């Protein structure tokens, strides 16, 4: 059986990837959800990924 190597990202790797994708994804806002904020008695913020051109829906 072949052993798998573990790859650890560096800050340089993250910055390099960010540069490659900076023209692909839009910066989307955080908005407070009043219903959940009231229910859990805290500020619950939703990241508006649905505003991306690809219409991605993710819970963050």
PDBQT receptor file of N, H, CA, C and O in Angstrom, charges set to zero:
ATOM      1  N   UNK A   1       0.839  -1.182   0.000  1.00  0.00    +0.000 N 
ATOM      2  CA  UNK A   1       0.000   0.000   0.000  1.00  0.00    +0.000 C 
ATOM      3  C   UNK A   1       0.885   1.247   0.000  1.00  0.00    +0.000 C 
ATOM      4  O   UNK A   1       1.890   1.302   0.708  1.00  0.00    +0.000 OA
ATOM      5  N   UNK A   2       0.508   2.233  -0.789  1.00  0.00    +0.000 N 
ATOM      6  H   UNK A   2      -0.309   2.188  -1.364  1.00  0.00    +0.000 HD
ATOM      7  CA  UNK A   2       1.290   3.449  -0.925  1.00  0.00    +0.000 C 
ATOM      8  C   UNK A   2       0.994   4.412   0.233  1.00  0.00    +0.000 C 
ATOM      9  O   UNK A   2      -0.167   4.661   0.558  1.00  0.00    +0.000 OA
ATOM     10  N   UNK A   3       2.048   4.946   0.849  1.00  0.00    +0.000 N 
ATOM     11  H   UNK A   3       2.991   4.743   0.585  1.00  0.00    +0.000 HD
ATOM     12  CA  UNK A   3       1.875   5.888   1.944  1.00  0.00    +0.000 C 
ATOM     13  C   UNK A   3       1.469   7.248   1.397  1.00  0.00    +0.000 C 
ATOM     14  O   UNK A   3       1.973   7.685   0.362  1.00  0.00    +0.000 OA
ATOM     15  N   UNK A   4       0.557   7.915   2.096  1.00  0.00    +0.000 N 
ATOM     16  H   UNK A   4       0.147   7.560   2.937  1.00  0.00    +0.000 HD
ATOM     17  CA  UNK A   4       0.121   9.247   1.700  1.00  0.00    +0.000 C 
ATOM     18  C   UNK A   4       0.979  10.299   2.386  1.00  0.00    +0.000 C 
ATOM     19  O   UNK A   4       1.283  10.183   3.573  1.00  0.00    +0.000 OA
ATOM     20  N   UNK A   5       1.359  11.299   1.656  1.00  0.00    +0.000 N 
ATOM     21  H   UNK A   5       1.112  11.393   0.691  1.00  0.00    +0.000 HD
ATOM     22  CA  UNK A   5       2.152  12.392   2.225  1.00  0.00    +0.000 C 
ATOM     23  C   UNK A   5       1.204  13.481   2.721  1.00  0.00    +0.000 C 
ATOM     24  O   UNK A   5       0.170  13.732   2.102  1.00  0.00    +0.000 OA
ATOM     25  N   UNK A   6       1.539  14.112   3.803  1.00  0.00    +0.000 N 
ATOM     26  H   UNK A   6       2.379  13.908   4.306  1.00  0.00    +0.000 HD
ATOM     27  CA  UNK A   6       0.762  15.219   4.343  1.00  0.00    +0.000 C 
ATOM     28  C   UNK A   6       1.359  16.524   3.841  1.00  0.00    +0.000 C 
ATOM     29  O   UNK A   6       2.567  16.744   3.931  1.00  0.00    +0.000 OA
ATOM     30  N   UNK A   7       0.510  17.376   3.318  1.00  0.00    +0.000 N 
ATOM     31  H   UNK A   7      -0.471  17.197   3.244  1.00  0.00    +0.000 HD
ATOM     32  CA  UNK A   7       0.957  18.662   2.796  1.00  0.00    +0.000 C 
ATOM     33  C   UNK A   7       0.464  19.766   3.721  1.00  0.00    +0.000 C 
ATOM     34  O   UNK A   7      -0.733  19.862   3.988  1.00  0.00    +0.000 OA
ATOM     35  N   UNK A   8       1.366  20.589   4.205  1.00  0.00    +0.000 N 
ATOM     36  H   UNK A   8       2.339  20.511   3.987  1.00  0.00    +0.000 HD
ATOM     37  CA  UNK A   8       1.012  21.689   5.085  1.00  0.00    +0.000 C 
ATOM     38  C   UNK A   8       1.107  23.000   4.306  1.00  0.00    +0.000 C 
ATOM     39  O   UNK A   8       2.149  23.323   3.737  1.00  0.00    +0.000 OA
ATOM     40  N   UNK A   9       0.010  23.743   4.290  1.00  0.00    +0.000 N 
ATOM     41  H   UNK A   9      -0.837  23.481   4.752  1.00  0.00    +0.000 HD
ATOM     42  CA  UNK A   9      -0.017  25.028   3.599  1.00  0.00    +0.000 C 
ATOM     43  C   UNK A   9       0.813  26.060   4.341  1.00  0.00    +0.000 C 
ATOM     44  O   UNK A   9       0.884  26.060   5.570  1.00  0.00    +0.000 OA
ATOM     45  N   UNK A  10       1.426  26.923   3.584  1.00  0.00    +0.000 N 
ATOM     46  H   UNK A  10       1.368  26.923   2.586  1.00  0.00    +0.000 HD
ATOM     47  CA  UNK A  10       2.135  28.055   4.175  1.00  0.00    +0.000 C 
ATOM     48  C   UNK A  10       1.330  29.320   3.886  1.00  0.00    +0.000 C 
ATOM     49  O   UNK A  10       0.416  29.297   3.061  1.00  0.00    +0.000 OA
ATOM     50  N   UNK A  11       1.657  30.396   4.543  1.00  0.00    +0.000 N 
ATOM     51  H   UNK A  11       2.399  30.414   5.213  1.00  0.00    +0.000 HD
ATOM     52  CA  UNK A  11       1.001  31.669   4.285  1.00  0.00    +0.000 C 
ATOM     53  C   UNK A  11       1.240  32.092   2.840  1.00  0.00    +0.000 C 
ATOM     54  O   UNK A  11       0.357  32.668   2.205  1.00  0.00    +0.000 OA
ATOM     55  N   UNK A  12       2.413  31.812   2.331  1.00  0.00    +0.000 N 
ATOM     56  H   UNK A  12       3.131  31.344   2.847  1.00  0.00    +0.000 HD
ATOM     57  CA  UNK A  12       2.718  32.110   0.929  1.00  0.00    +0.000 C 
ATOM     58  C   UNK A  12       1.756  31.373  -0.004  1.00  0.00    +0.000 C 
ATOM     59  O   UNK A  12       1.269  31.951  -0.975  1.00  0.00    +0.000 OA
ATOM     60  N   UNK A  13       1.482  30.098   0.286  1.00  0.00    +0.000 N 
ATOM     61  H   UNK A  13       1.878  29.627   1.075  1.00  0.00    +0.000 HD
ATOM     62  CA  UNK A  13       0.561  29.303  -0.532  1.00  0.00    +0.000 C 
ATOM     63  C   UNK A  13      -0.843  29.921  -0.527  1.00  0.00    +0.000 C 
ATOM     64  O   UNK A  13      -1.502  29.988  -1.564  1.00  0.00    +0.000 OA
ATOM     65  N   UNK A  14      -1.283  30.364   0.634  1.00  0.00    +0.000 N 
ATOM     66  H   UNK A  14      -0.747  30.310   1.477  1.00  0.00    +0.000 HD
ATOM     67  CA  UNK A  14      -2.616  30.962   0.763  1.00  0.00    +0.000 C 
ATOM     68  C   UNK A  14      -2.679  32.273  -0.021  1.00  0.00    +0.000 C 
ATOM     69  O   UNK A  14      -3.643  32.520  -0.745  1.00  0.00    +0.000 OA
ATOM     70  N   UNK A  15      -1.659  33.104   0.124  1.00  0.00    +0.000 N 
ATOM     71  H   UNK A  15      -0.876  32.903   0.713  1.00  0.00    +0.000 HD
ATOM     72  CA  UNK A  15      -1.631  34.375  -0.606  1.00  0.00    +0.000 C 
ATOM     73  C   UNK A  15      -1.565  34.156  -2.115  1.00  0.00    +0.000 C 
ATOM     74  O   UNK A  15      -2.186  34.895  -2.880  1.00  0.00    +0.000 OA
ATOM     75  N   UNK A  16      -0.829  33.165  -2.534  1.00  0.00    +0.000 N 
ATOM     76  H   UNK A  16      -0.324  32.566  -1.913  1.00  0.00    +0.000 HD
ATOM     77  CA  UNK A  16      -0.725  32.847  -3.955  1.00  0.00    +0.000 C 
ATOM     78  C   UNK A  16      -2.086  32.405  -4.511  1.00  0.00    +0.000 C 
ATOM     79  O   UNK A  16      -2.481  32.825  -5.598  1.00  0.00    +0.000 OA
ATOM     80  N   UNK A  17      -2.785  31.572  -3.775  1.00  0.00    +0.000 N 
ATOM     81  H   UNK A  17      -2.464  31.230  -2.891  1.00  0.00    +0.000 HD
ATOM     82  CA  UNK A  17      -4.117  31.128  -4.198  1.00  0.00    +0.000 C 
ATOM     83  C   UNK A  17      -5.092  32.295  -4.226  1.00  0.00    +0.000 C 
ATOM     84  O   UNK A  17      -5.918  32.390  -5.135  1.00  0.00    +0.000 OA
ATOM     85  N   UNK A  18      -5.007  33.182  -3.244  1.00  0.00    +0.000 N 
ATOM     86  H   UNK A  18      -4.337  33.104  -2.506  1.00  0.00    +0.000 HD
ATOM     87  CA  UNK A  18      -5.889  34.353  -3.196  1.00  0.00    +0.000 C 
ATOM     88  C   UNK A  18      -5.692  35.224  -4.425  1.00  0.00    +0.000 C 
ATOM     89  O   UNK A  18      -6.663  35.741  -4.977  1.00  0.00    +0.000 OA
ATOM     90  N   UNK A  19      -4.458  35.393  -4.859  1.00  0.00    +0.000 N 
ATOM     91  H   UNK A  19      -3.669  34.973  -4.411  1.00  0.00    +0.000 HD
ATOM     92  CA  UNK A  19      -4.173  36.191  -6.054  1.00  0.00    +0.000 C 
ATOM     93  C   UNK A  19      -4.765  35.547  -7.306  1.00  0.00    +0.000 C 
ATOM     94  O   UNK A  19      -5.271  36.245  -8.185  1.00  0.00    +0.000 OA
ATOM     95  N   UNK A  20      -4.704  34.231  -7.385  1.00  0.00    +0.000 N 
ATOM     96  H   UNK A  20      -4.293  33.665  -6.671  1.00  0.00    +0.000 HD
ATOM     97  CA  UNK A  20      -5.238  33.534  -8.559  1.00  0.00    +0.000 C 
ATOM     98  C   UNK A  20      -6.749  33.675  -8.670  1.00  0.00    +0.000 C 
ATOM     99  O   UNK A  20      -7.289  33.719  -9.776  1.00  0.00    +0.000 OA
ATOM    100  N   UNK A  21      -7.444  33.747  -7.521  1.00  0.00    +0.000 N 
ATOM    101  H   UNK A  21      -7.006  33.711  -6.623  1.00  0.00    +0.000 HD
ATOM    102  CA  UNK A  21      -8.905  33.757  -7.518  1.00  0.00    +0.000 C 
ATOM    103  C   UNK A  21      -9.530  35.123  -7.262  1.00  0.00    +0.000 C 
ATOM    104  O   UNK A  21     -10.753  35.232  -7.172  1.00  0.00    +0.000 OA
ATOM    105  N   UNK A  22      -8.712  36.166  -7.142  1.00  0.00    +0.000 N 
ATOM    106  H   UNK A  22      -7.719  36.078  -7.215  1.00  0.00    +0.000 HD
ATOM    107  CA  UNK A  22      -9.271  37.459  -6.761  1.00  0.00    +0.000 C 
ATOM    108  C   UNK A  22     -10.205  38.041  -7.813  1.00  0.00    +0.000 C 
ATOM    109  O   UNK A  22     -11.046  38.876  -7.480  1.00  0.00    +0.000 OA
ATOM    110  N   UNK A  23     -10.088  37.631  -9.062  1.00  0.00    +0.000 N 
ATOM    111  H   UNK A  23      -9.405  36.953  -9.333  1.00  0.00    +0.000 HD
ATOM    112  CA  UNK A  23     -10.979  38.139 -10.101  1.00  0.00    +0.000 C 
ATOM    113  C   UNK A  23     -12.149  37.194 -10.378  1.00  0.00    +0.000 C 
ATOM    114  O   UNK A  23     -12.969  37.456 -11.259  1.00  0.00    +0.000 OA
ATOM    115  N   UNK A  24     -12.223  36.112  -9.632  1.00  0.00    +0.000 N 
ATOM    116  H   UNK A  24     -11.558  35.899  -8.916  1.00  0.00    +0.000 HD
ATOM    117  CA  UNK A  24     -13.283  35.128  -9.839  1.00  0.00    +0.000 C 
ATOM    118  C   UNK A  24     -14.435  35.345  -8.859  1.00  0.00    +0.000 C 
ATOM    119  O   UNK A  24     -15.601  35.309  -9.250  1.00  0.00    +0.000 OA
ATOM    120  N   UNK A  25     -14.110  35.567  -7.606  1.00  0.00    +0.000 N 
ATOM    121  H   UNK A  25     -13.162  35.596  -7.288  1.00  0.00    +0.000 HD
ATOM    122  CA  UNK A  25     -15.128  35.707  -6.568  1.00  0.00    +0.000 C 
ATOM    123  C   UNK A  25     -15.286  37.166  -6.167  1.00  0.00    +0.000 C 
ATOM    124  O   UNK A  25     -14.315  37.922  -6.122  1.00  0.00    +0.000 OA
ATOM    125  N   UNK A  26     -16.517  37.546  -5.879  1.00  0.00    +0.000 N 
ATOM    126  H   UNK A  26     -17.306  36.933  -5.916  1.00  0.00    +0.000 HD
ATOM    127  CA  UNK A  26     -16.813  38.894  -5.414  1.00  0.00    +0.000 C 
ATOM    128  C   UNK A  26     -16.750  38.953  -3.892  1.00  0.00    +0.000 C 
ATOM    129  O   UNK A  26     -16.972  37.957  -3.203  1.00  0.00    +0.000 OA
ATOM    130  N   UNK A  27     -16.445  40.132  -3.391  1.00  0.00    +0.000 N 
ATOM    131  H   UNK A  27     -16.265  40.941  -3.951  1.00  0.00    +0.000 HD
ATOM    132  CA  UNK A  27     -16.510  40.340  -1.940  1.00  0.00    +0.000 C 
ATOM    133  C   UNK A  27     -17.981  40.497  -1.593  1.00  0.00    +0.000 C 
ATOM    134  O   UNK A  27     -18.662  41.358  -2.151  1.00  0.00    +0.000 OA
ATOM    135  N   UNK A  28     -18.471  39.685  -0.689  1.00  0.00    +0.000 N 
ATOM    136  H   UNK A  28     -17.918  38.986  -0.236  1.00  0.00    +0.000 HD
ATOM    137  CA  UNK A  28     -19.885  39.741  -0.314  1.00  0.00    +0.000 C 
ATOM    138  C   UNK A  28     -20.010  40.168   1.151  1.00  0.00    +0.000 C 
ATOM    139  O   UNK A  28     -19.134  39.882   1.967  1.00  0.00    +0.000 OA
ATOM    140  N   UNK A  29     -21.103  40.851   1.472  1.00  0.00    +0.000 N 
ATOM    141  H   UNK A  29     -21.816  41.083   0.810  1.00  0.00    +0.000 HD
ATOM    142  CA  UNK A  29     -21.251  41.388   2.823  1.00  0.00    +0.000 C 
ATOM    143  C   UNK A  29     -21.734  40.366   3.844  1.00  0.00    +0.000 C 
ATOM    144  O   UNK A  29     -22.267  39.310   3.503  1.00  0.00    +0.000 OA
ATOM    145  N   UNK A  30     -21.529  40.719   5.099  1.00  0.00    +0.000 N 
ATOM    146  H   UNK A  30     -21.096  41.577   5.376  1.00  0.00    +0.000 HD
ATOM    147  CA  UNK A  30     -22.162  40.019   6.211  1.00  0.00    +0.000 C 
ATOM    148  C   UNK A  30     -23.392  40.819   6.595  1.00  0.00    +0.000 C 
ATOM    149  O   UNK A  30     -23.336  42.046   6.673  1.00  0.00    +0.000 OA
ATOM    150  N   UNK A  31     -24.503  40.136   6.837  1.00  0.00    +0.000 N 
ATOM    151  H   UNK A  31     -24.549  39.139   6.775  1.00  0.00    +0.000 HD
ATOM    152  CA  UNK A  31     -25.713  40.816   7.284  1.00  0.00    +0.000 C 
ATOM    153  C   UNK A  31     -26.242  40.114   8.530  1.00  0.00    +0.000 C 
ATOM    154  O   UNK A  31     -26.177  38.892   8.655  1.00  0.00    +0.000 OA
ATOM    155  N   UNK A  32     -26.760  40.910   9.432  1.00  0.00    +0.000 N 
ATOM    156  H   UNK A  32     -26.814  41.903   9.331  1.00  0.00    +0.000 HD
ATOM    157  CA  UNK A  32     -27.300  40.338  10.668  1.00  0.00    +0.000 C 
ATOM    158  C   UNK A  32     -28.655  39.710  10.394  1.00  0.00    +0.000 C 
ATOM    159  O   UNK A  32     -29.494  40.301   9.714  1.00  0.00    +0.000 OA
ATOM    160  N   UNK A  33     -28.866  38.514  10.922  1.00  0.00    +0.000 N 
ATOM    161  H   UNK A  33     -28.183  38.034  11.474  1.00  0.00    +0.000 HD
ATOM    162  CA  UNK A  33     -30.154  37.854  10.845  1.00  0.00    +0.000 C 
ATOM    163  C   UNK A  33     -30.871  38.097  12.164  1.00  0.00    +0.000 C 
ATOM    164  O   UNK A  33     -30.486  37.553  13.199  1.00  0.00    +0.000 OA
ATOM    165  N   UNK A  34     -31.901  38.905  12.122  1.00  0.00    +0.000 N 
ATOM    166  H   UNK A  34     -32.214  39.347  11.281  1.00  0.00    +0.000 HD
ATOM    167  CA  UNK A  34     -32.599  39.302  13.348  1.00  0.00    +0.000 C 
ATOM    168  C   UNK A  34     -33.297  38.129  14.032  1.00  0.00    +0.000 C 
ATOM    169  O   UNK A  34     -33.311  38.048  15.260  1.00  0.00    +0.000 OA
ATOM    170  N   UNK A  35     -33.875  37.222  13.245  1.00  0.00    +0.000 N 
ATOM    171  H   UNK A  35     -33.864  37.288  12.247  1.00  0.00    +0.000 HD
ATOM    172  CA  UNK A  35     -34.598  36.088  13.815  1.00  0.00    +0.000 C 
ATOM    173  C   UNK A  35     -33.680  35.221  14.687  1.00  0.00    +0.000 C 
ATOM    174  O   UNK A  35     -34.009  34.928  15.837  1.00  0.00    +0.000 OA
ATOM    175  N   UNK A  36     -32.533  34.814  14.141  1.00  0.00    +0.000 N 
ATOM    176  H   UNK A  36     -32.265  35.052  13.207  1.00  0.00    +0.000 HD
ATOM    177  CA  UNK A  36     -31.612  33.976  14.901  1.00  0.00    +0.000 C 
ATOM    178  C   UNK A  36     -30.881  34.771  15.981  1.00  0.00    +0.000 C 
ATOM    179  O   UNK A  36     -30.562  34.229  17.039  1.00  0.00    +0.000 OA
ATOM    180  N   UNK A  37     -30.622  36.017  15.730  1.00  0.00    +0.000 N 
ATOM    181  H   UNK A  37     -30.881  36.458  14.871  1.00  0.00    +0.000 HD
ATOM    182  CA  UNK A  37     -29.976  36.846  16.751  1.00  0.00    +0.000 C 
ATOM    183  C   UNK A  37     -30.867  36.940  17.987  1.00  0.00    +0.000 C 
ATOM    184  O   UNK A  37     -30.389  36.834  19.116  1.00  0.00    +0.000 OA
ATOM    185  N   UNK A  38     -32.149  37.136  17.764  1.00  0.00    +0.000 N 
ATOM    186  H   UNK A  38     -32.536  37.222  16.847  1.00  0.00    +0.000 HD
ATOM    187  CA  UNK A  38     -33.096  37.216  18.888  1.00  0.00    +0.000 C 
ATOM    188  C   UNK A  38     -33.229  35.852  19.572  1.00  0.00    +0.000 C 
ATOM    189  O   UNK A  38     -33.229  35.764  20.800  1.00  0.00    +0.000 OA
ATOM    190  N   UNK A  39     -33.342  34.798  18.773  1.00  0.00    +0.000 N 
ATOM    191  H   UNK A  39     -33.342  34.869  17.776  1.00  0.00    +0.000 HD
ATOM    192  CA  UNK A  39     -33.525  33.445  19.322  1.00  0.00    +0.000 C 
ATOM    193  C   UNK A  39     -32.354  33.029  20.205  1.00  0.00    +0.000 C 
ATOM    194  O   UNK A  39     -32.556  32.452  21.274  1.00  0.00    +0.000 OA
ATOM    195  N   UNK A  40     -31.132  33.317  19.766  1.00  0.00    +0.000 N 
ATOM    196  H   UNK A  40     -30.968  33.785  18.898  1.00  0.00    +0.000 HD
ATOM    197  CA  UNK A  40     -29.940  32.887  20.498  1.00  0.00    +0.000 C 
ATOM    198  C   UNK A  40     -29.332  34.002  21.341  1.00  0.00    +0.000 C 
ATOM    199  O   UNK A  40     -28.287  33.814  21.964  1.00  0.00    +0.000 OA
ATOM    200  N   UNK A  41     -29.984  35.159  21.361  1.00  0.00    +0.000 N 
ATOM    201  H   UNK A  41     -30.833  35.311  20.855  1.00  0.00    +0.000 HD
ATOM    202  CA  UNK A  41     -29.555  36.314  22.157  1.00  0.00    +0.000 C 
ATOM    203  C   UNK A  41     -28.088  36.675  21.899  1.00  0.00    +0.000 C 
ATOM    204  O   UNK A  41     -27.296  36.844  22.826  1.00  0.00    +0.000 OA
ATOM    205  N   UNK A  42     -27.760  36.786  20.623  1.00  0.00    +0.000 N 
ATOM    206  H   UNK A  42     -28.404  36.649  19.870  1.00  0.00    +0.000 HD
ATOM    207  CA  UNK A  42     -26.423  37.195  20.200  1.00  0.00    +0.000 C 
ATOM    208  C   UNK A  42     -26.530  37.736  18.778  1.00  0.00    +0.000 C 
ATOM    209  O   UNK A  42     -27.600  37.682  18.172  1.00  0.00    +0.000 OA
ATOM    210  N   UNK A  43     -25.455  38.242  18.257  1.00  0.00    +0.000 N 
ATOM    211  H   UNK A  43     -24.586  38.285  18.750  1.00  0.00    +0.000 HD
ATOM    212  CA  UNK A  43     -25.450  38.726  16.876  1.00  0.00    +0.000 C 
ATOM    213  C   UNK A  43     -25.104  37.576  15.940  1.00  0.00    +0.000 C 
ATOM    214  O   UNK A  43     -23.967  37.105  15.912  1.00  0.00    +0.000 OA
ATOM    215  N   UNK A  44     -26.087  37.133  15.180  1.00  0.00    +0.000 N 
ATOM    216  H   UNK A  44     -27.011  37.515  15.203  1.00  0.00    +0.000 HD
ATOM    217  CA  UNK A  44     -25.868  36.078  14.195  1.00  0.00    +0.000 C 
ATOM    218  C   UNK A  44     -25.754  36.759  12.840  1.00  0.00    +0.000 C 
ATOM    219  O   UNK A  44     -26.665  37.459  12.398  1.00  0.00    +0.000 OA
ATOM    220  N   UNK A  45     -24.622  36.540  12.194  1.00  0.00    +0.000 N 
ATOM    221  H   UNK A  45     -23.882  35.972  12.553  1.00  0.00    +0.000 HD
ATOM    222  CA  UNK A  45     -24.350  37.166  10.909  1.00  0.00    +0.000 C 
ATOM    223  C   UNK A  45     -24.318  36.101   9.816  1.00  0.00    +0.000 C 
ATOM    224  O   UNK A  45     -23.752  35.023   9.995  1.00  0.00    +0.000 OA
ATOM    225  N   UNK A  46     -24.931  36.420   8.694  1.00  0.00    +0.000 N 
ATOM    226  H   UNK A  46     -25.391  37.295   8.548  1.00  0.00    +0.000 HD
ATOM    227  CA  UNK A  46     -24.900  35.535   7.533  1.00  0.00    +0.000 C 
ATOM    228  C   UNK A  46     -24.010  36.153   6.474  1.00  0.00    +0.000 C 
ATOM    229  O   UNK A  46     -24.096  37.351   6.205  1.00  0.00    +0.000 OA
ATOM    230  N   UNK A  47     -23.156  35.341   5.872  1.00  0.00    +0.000 N 
ATOM    231  H   UNK A  47     -23.086  34.368   6.091  1.00  0.00    +0.000 HD
ATOM    232  CA  UNK A  47     -22.312  35.774   4.771  1.00  0.00    +0.000 C 
ATOM    233  C   UNK A  47     -23.119  35.592   3.493  1.00  0.00    +0.000 C 
ATOM    234  O   UNK A  47     -23.568  34.482   3.204  1.00  0.00    +0.000 OA
ATOM    235  N   UNK A  48     -23.309  36.650   2.728  1.00  0.00    +0.000 N 
ATOM    236  H   UNK A  48     -22.944  37.551   2.963  1.00  0.00    +0.000 HD
ATOM    237  CA  UNK A  48     -24.193  36.639   1.568  1.00  0.00    +0.000 C 
ATOM    238  C   UNK A  48     -23.515  36.026   0.344  1.00  0.00    +0.000 C 
ATOM    239  O   UNK A  48     -23.290  36.707  -0.656  1.00  0.00    +0.000 OA
ATOM    240  N   UNK A  49     -23.192  34.733   0.430  1.00  0.00    +0.000 N 
ATOM    241  H   UNK A  49     -23.375  34.179   1.242  1.00  0.00    +0.000 HD
ATOM    242  CA  UNK A  49     -22.576  34.032  -0.692  1.00  0.00    +0.000 C 
ATOM    243  C   UNK A  49     -23.549  33.869  -1.859  1.00  0.00    +0.000 C 
ATOM    244  O   UNK A  49     -23.138  33.576  -2.982  1.00  0.00    +0.000 OA
ATOM    245  N   UNK A  50     -24.843  34.062  -1.587  1.00  0.00    +0.000 N 
ATOM    246  H   UNK A  50     -25.178  34.301  -0.676  1.00  0.00    +0.000 HD
ATOM    247  CA  UNK A  50     -25.822  33.970  -2.670  1.00  0.00    +0.000 C 
ATOM    248  C   UNK A  50     -25.682  35.129  -3.660  1.00  0.00    +0.000 C 
ATOM    249  O   UNK A  50     -26.304  35.112  -4.722  1.00  0.00    +0.000 OA
ATOM    250  N   UNK A  51     -24.875  36.131  -3.322  1.00  0.00    +0.000 N 
ATOM    251  H   UNK A  51     -24.369  36.145  -2.460  1.00  0.00    +0.000 HD
ATOM    252  CA  UNK A  51     -24.631  37.252  -4.226  1.00  0.00    +0.000 C 
ATOM    253  C   UNK A  51     -23.492  36.980  -5.207  1.00  0.00    +0.000 C 
ATOM    254  O   UNK A  51     -23.233  37.792  -6.095  1.00  0.00    +0.000 OA
ATOM    255  N   UNK A  52     -22.810  35.844  -5.054  1.00  0.00    +0.000 N 
ATOM    256  H   UNK A  52     -23.021  35.184  -4.332  1.00  0.00    +0.000 HD
ATOM    257  CA  UNK A  52     -21.787  35.455  -6.012  1.00  0.00    +0.000 C 
ATOM    258  C   UNK A  52     -22.425  35.151  -7.357  1.00  0.00    +0.000 C 
ATOM    259  O   UNK A  52     -23.587  34.748  -7.415  1.00  0.00    +0.000 OA
ATOM    260  N   UNK A  53     -21.687  35.339  -8.429  1.00  0.00    +0.000 N 
ATOM    261  H   UNK A  53     -20.743  35.667  -8.382  1.00  0.00    +0.000 HD
ATOM    262  CA  UNK A  53     -22.224  35.073  -9.759  1.00  0.00    +0.000 C 
ATOM    263  C   UNK A  53     -22.640  33.607  -9.928  1.00  0.00    +0.000 C 
ATOM    264  O   UNK A  53     -23.560  33.309 -10.690  1.00  0.00    +0.000 OA
ATOM    265  N   UNK A  54     -21.972  32.697  -9.226  1.00  0.00    +0.000 N 
ATOM    266  H   UNK A  54     -21.225  32.939  -8.607  1.00  0.00    +0.000 HD
ATOM    267  CA  UNK A  54     -22.304  31.270  -9.365  1.00  0.00    +0.000 C 
ATOM    268  C   UNK A  54     -23.442  30.865  -8.445  1.00  0.00    +0.000 C 
ATOM    269  O   UNK A  54     -23.885  29.717  -8.470  1.00  0.00    +0.000 OA
ATOM    270  N   UNK A  55     -23.916  31.797  -7.635  1.00  0.00    +0.000 N 
ATOM    271  H   UNK A  55     -23.557  32.730  -7.615  1.00  0.00    +0.000 HD
ATOM    272  CA  UNK A  55     -25.031  31.558  -6.702  1.00  0.00    +0.000 C 
ATOM    273  C   UNK A  55     -24.753  30.379  -5.765  1.00  0.00    +0.000 C 
ATOM    274  O   UNK A  55     -25.532  29.429  -5.683  1.00  0.00    +0.000 OA
ATOM    275  N   UNK A  56     -23.649  30.466  -5.079  1.00  0.00    +0.000 N 
ATOM    276  H   UNK A  56     -23.016  31.238  -5.145  1.00  0.00    +0.000 HD
ATOM    277  CA  UNK A  56     -23.267  29.424  -4.134  1.00  0.00    +0.000 C 
ATOM    278  C   UNK A  56     -23.975  29.665  -2.804  1.00  0.00    +0.000 C 
ATOM    279  O   UNK A  56     -24.023  30.795  -2.320  1.00  0.00    +0.000 OA
ATOM    280  N   UNK A  57     -24.517  28.619  -2.222  1.00  0.00    +0.000 N 
ATOM    281  H   UNK A  57     -24.478  27.700  -2.615  1.00  0.00    +0.000 HD
ATOM    282  CA  UNK A  57     -25.211  28.739  -0.939  1.00  0.00    +0.000 C 
ATOM    283  C   UNK A  57     -24.476  27.898   0.091  1.00  0.00    +0.000 C 
ATOM    284  O   UNK A  57     -24.425  26.673  -0.024  1.00  0.00    +0.000 OA
ATOM    285  N   UNK A  58     -23.908  28.549   1.096  1.00  0.00    +0.000 N 
ATOM    286  H   UNK A  58     -23.949  29.544   1.189  1.00  0.00    +0.000 HD
ATOM    287  CA  UNK A  58     -23.161  27.850   2.135  1.00  0.00    +0.000 C 
ATOM    288  C   UNK A  58     -23.509  28.433   3.490  1.00  0.00    +0.000 C 
ATOM    289  O   UNK A  58     -23.708  29.641   3.618  1.00  0.00    +0.000 OA
ATOM    290  N   UNK A  59     -23.581  27.601   4.481  1.00  0.00    +0.000 N 
ATOM    291  H   UNK A  59     -23.419  26.619   4.378  1.00  0.00    +0.000 HD
ATOM    292  CA  UNK A  59     -23.748  28.074   5.849  1.00  0.00    +0.000 C 
ATOM    293  C   UNK A  59     -22.365  28.247   6.438  1.00  0.00    +0.000 C 
ATOM    294  O   UNK A  59     -21.556  27.320   6.414  1.00  0.00    +0.000 OA
ATOM    295  N   UNK A  60     -22.087  29.424   6.966  1.00  0.00    +0.000 N 
ATOM    296  H   UNK A  60     -22.744  30.177   6.986  1.00  0.00    +0.000 HD
ATOM    297  CA  UNK A  60     -20.776  29.692   7.559  1.00  0.00    +0.000 C 
ATOM    298  C   UNK A  60     -20.942  30.115   8.988  1.00  0.00    +0.000 C 
ATOM    299  O   UNK A  60     -19.955  30.389   9.670  1.00  0.00    +0.000 OA
TER     300      UNK A  60
